[in-house]
Amino acid sequence: MNSELLPKVGKYKFSALPFHCDFLHELFLGHLGNALLNAADFHSNDRGYGMTYLNPHHKTWVLSRLAIELTGVPKAYEEYYVETWVENAMKFFTSRNYTMKGLDGHVYGYGRSIWALIDTDTRQPADILSIRDGRITEYIENDKECPIKPASRVPIGEEAEYVRTIDTYYNDVDMNGHINSVKYIEHLLDLFSLDYYRHHHLRRLDIAYVAETYQGDQLHFYREEINENEYNIRIMKSSPEKENKVEVVRCCVKFVKD
């Protein structure tokens, strides 16, 4: 065993900055999602298989699936921790889990994610186990519990109702040159009114990223209510060069009423 290995579980502190919070003084889910992605980046970089190492080798991580289950979120000015660890690693995908907790140990929720490694030149899958002789496998943690179900498939039907179309701009694009994973979440949560959020809180989100979207593409949102306060959402893209719409995201969101 390599005695120089870092701990398998990383723990990172974040703050619910006041202008990262909504009208209820609660952290926006988008900022919580960014904390998860940043924790994943810190964890992988510290252990030698993050984007700092990958980008010069024309490789990068992209999020494929994400499930978040919450009992609450940090309030304005509160500090909180994100713990993250790798649960499994295969040739083209790796699973990573999260715990979100307050400084007093109170658990806000858990997350499960699937990441893919891609070649930034071809945008095709790359072999995760070839990176530094499979270093990621030295950090697989099987003993730490993540007590939520993995991200599920979202069987949204063709009868889903069209809601709106939006354009994409500079602020939607991330380091990988495509629309940021969390931006989709922010945009789909905007499908619900301010008054809805006065009386409902998000309990669980399952999202699958099907295809990449780039600045200038239009995003088309479709929604169907499958149970009380539970919705399936499809996001399609279109571009000036192509008239046909292509599915890029499927998501299920479950709310609880106050």
Phi, psi and omega in degrees: 000138180286114183289347182268005180295141172283168175302147181290329180260126176262147181227123188228138182264138177227166179235142173275081182298145189303323181270014167256011184244157184270191184291347175265007181067028178247146182301128174302141179298328178300319179288327174294319176299319177296326177297320177297314181294321178293320178299319177299320179294314179300314183298312182289323178296315180300332185258005167094007179229030178266187186291335177300321176279319189287318187303316176297341177262017176060041176228157175202160174272140171229142181281131181256317179215151179212134172234131177233131176234128190233146166253350178178179177222158178300148175270166179307136178078354180282144171263151181209164179249148165242121172261141180215149180203157179271125180268329183199155177218128176238188186297315186245349182222150173225144179256137183227137182245166183216149165235135176247122184216155176282171180296336179273003180094354177298130183268121175277330181168185183226161177219150172230140182218155173239129180241147174243150172260129179234157172277124185287344177276317184262343186062023178258158179301146177237159185281110179297321186287351177274348183284115180050047176056038176074034183305327182303329182293339178286348184246016177289129181243113182257349188266343182274132186279140168231095194277035174237159180289149174299164177303130184262162173290147182247102185275066182285137183271169179289346182276002178305139186279133174293134182247307181194168175235137176231156174270162178244143187224187181311313185288353177272346191262136183254191184299333181276359175085004178239176181297131184296141182304319183287332179300323176301317180298315179300316182294320182285331175289339175288353178288347181252145187284163175300320180295325177300318180288344174293334188238359182224147174235144179291128178259316182212145176227129172240124181225136177240130179263114189267321182210161180277152176232148185234161180305135183101337175290151171261143178250131183244127188251133178232140186221142171222138176271119184260334172213173178300122179063025176229127189228141167259139183229134174245137173244125176250155176239152169221158182224161179302331183279335184230127182280329183287149180269144181235135179289133180239333183215141167235139184213146170238129177237134179240128179249158171241142180273138180295000000 
